[in-house]
Amino acid sequence: MAEGTREKTAPLVCPVFGAPVKLPANVLPTYRDVMKFYLQTAHTLTEKQKKYRSSFTDVADIVITDVISIWSKASVPSVSYKRAVHLLKAYHTKFTNLLKPYKDRKDSDSYIGRIDTFRCEADRLFDICSCKCPDINKCTCDKSRKVPAKEIPFLLDQRGERKMIIGGVDVKETKRIRKHQKRKAAESESFRVRTEKMTNLADNIDNNIMIVDYDNDDDGDDPSDISFTIPPSPKKPKKTQMRVKLLATAMACNRYGL
């Protein structure tokens, strides 16, 4: 009896982006990179969860987390997770709309031209940089969104020719950044403690000031005629000293040279 054979599943190939792959680790990902990783993640989750199709939310969570991690590795500040997911969803919608008529129009020259145009435009950076200034060298963003001066050439390269790559961890620079962050945290804590002390002091002063008389009736009194009295500070106890003359004791001390 012949052994049973099992038909292998055909490899997943996208008509727009080709075979799905993981994100590159040494450059900021383009739209093409993100979508190829999205397709790979969706295929993996579908097989793992044994579903017909994985939800966009589940797939996007994995994809965007990895994308933001790469931007963080490059020391370039990125937008929030929610904003990045929104950007991916908008592009994914364009992608799915493009492929809807694929079976019926895959032989049409005009349709193939649309796919080629979409594929070429996907080579631009999936830009989630938090700074949106037209001229990044004249950035007016706050420090949390500002691109470090050392990373500006790399970011501009990734938006253009993409010849530079993400290097290894700069130990010296990492120590400097951590030291700076630690100092800032200490300054913030010190400021908080000082502010709290000043607030408590002001509250104590307000509690010791008593408004004695303020007449708010319509009798023509000037509101500035408010009298304040500050309670007198408690009197300090007087020290007592013995002032009685001890002549005999003095004479005895003098006799013995004391």
Secondary structure as UniProt FT lines:
FT   TURN            15..17
FT   HELIX           31..49
FT   HELIX           56..73
FT   TURN            74..75
FT   HELIX           81..99
FT   TURN            100..101
FT   HELIX           102..105
FT   TURN            106..107
FT   HELIX           109..121
FT   TURN            122..123
FT   HELIX           136..138
FT   TURN            143..145
FT   HELIX           149..151
FT   HELIX           152..158
FT   TURN            159..161
FT   HELIX           171..208
FT   STRAND          210..213
FT   TURN            223..224
FT   STRAND          227..229
FT   HELIX           247..255
FT   TURN            256..257
//
